[in-house]
Amino acid sequence: MQRGYPVCINVYDLHEANGYVHFLGLGAYHTGVEVAGREYAYAGHPGTSSGVYDIEPRSQVGARFREQILVGECRMSARDVSHAIMEVEQDFPGNAYSPVNRNCNTFTNALCLKLIGKEAPSWINRLAYLGSCMQWALPTAGSGAAPDTATPQQPKFMAFSGVGQALSGATPTAISGSASGSSYPAPENLEARRAKIAQAALKRLGESQATIEAQPDRPVTL
């Protein structure tokens, strides 16, 4: 007969208030599955690699051990247990973690189903379940959805308007712009505008020189 491994759930308290609400089937809990001498659990991280890790049983740092629940016994070899864990962890990358929809307790439940076909006790994840039922009341801006970076965002500029004075001394013309259109002249027009500005400057300079020669005592403004 093939040797079996007990499958246990190690439950940890994440909040001291659990002592007051545990008897109601509520509380904030962390769980891990102990099988074949190791404890397997799930946590989030920014990367796409697996969020599943293993530790010495009942030694989770940052949480207080509460109790151990015997779920059943799996009739698998050590190799088959390892393969089962690797299959389950494919659905639990680090960046998929959600306190409500995909957390350590949902991993515990998935692994128990894979190993022995039994679900974990519902109370270990009831608080998250109640939170998922209330998601409709949460503002979408705070839902934690990742921004869509696949579509390049158009730069946003503040529209402007006003009246500009042409350098050539012509009648002032209105200037306007917005995010939907460019306010910059085409490259081929820049040279023409510069030529006009130079001609106007030379003309003013010529007029000023003539004035100086005709009326040397009169101040001149360039």
Phi, psi and omega in degrees: 000136181291137181293140178253158178243129174298139176248115183239151174252122175265122185253135180235145174277133176258351181211143181293341179292345178304329180298337182262337186245356183300320182293345177270359183081022180239174178136165177256116187232148167250142179225156173218157181257123178261122178206140178055037173085003178228159177247129183247134181214176185229138176215159183269154172203165187291340186279174180266356178287172184300143175262005181274137179219165179231148182219173170296138182305138176060037181231025182297124179283140176088004178217155181258124180297133181254303185197165175242134182244121176279117182269323181167198181228131179262137179264072181226156172282166178300323179294318180294324176298315179299318179295321179296318179295319180295325178293316181293321185293344176299333180269006184227063173290158184300321185279001177265000184298137175218129179301337184261311190257336182212093185229190181300327182284327175291326174295315178304316180295316181296320181289321177298319178297321181291321185280317186226001178074020178239145179275157174285157177303136186293334186292339182292338181238017184295323181298318178293324179296317178296324177295322179293329178290338182260007182299332180298337182271354182273143177294142182296331181294337182251018184280351178084010179292140180287143179293146180280108182257004181289325180262121180300136180273137177287137178295145182253128178235150176279131178296150180226159177203160180165190180239129181249151178259118179293143181291335182283355180089010179285177180298136179306141180242149179289144178239132179214158179197165179201176180291339185274346182220154182275140177263002182267140179290155177296152183304323182291340180275341182296317181296319179296319180294319179297321179297319179295319179296319180295318178297319180295321179294318178295323178296315178297320180297320178295317178297320180294320179296319179295322180294319180298320181290324182281320183226080184298341182269353184271131177293144183239135177252119179275000000 
